[in-house]
Amino acid sequence: MAAWYVVPRLSGRPRRGRPPAAAVGHAFRAAGGSVLAPGAVAAAVPIAFQRMVGYGDLITAALALFALAAPRAACAGAIALTWTVLVVRMADTINAIIQSMRSSVFEPRAGR
């Protein structure tokens, strides 16, 4: 879909006015932040793990929104901000995987 609709539309725009494609997908990360809502996940999932995942995704989404606005505002650090979004997202994902293994979040529990 992006190749058909987004790329042709953005390719005609000057680089300064284009939103960074790497940040677009991360700007609308609602699923990770939804774990902060009461009752959104099973009670067996530790609250510390829920907060870590939720706040990590909210921080990534906020950074991505800034990265999307930076080229439009002619910010000198727009490309660096986009790379920051990618590095933060990767670190957050790796941390979530490690913490989920430590907390045994995805292991089946007895009695289910």
ZIMO-V253303 format. One record per helix or strand of 3 or more residues. SS is the DSSP state (h for helix, s for strand). FROM is the first residue (numbers start at 0). TO is the last residue. If there is no record, write none. Layout:
SS | FROM | TO
SS | FROM | TO
//
This chain:
h | 1 | 10
h | 14 | 16
h | 20 | 26
h | 32 | 35
h | 46 | 69
h | 77 | 102
//
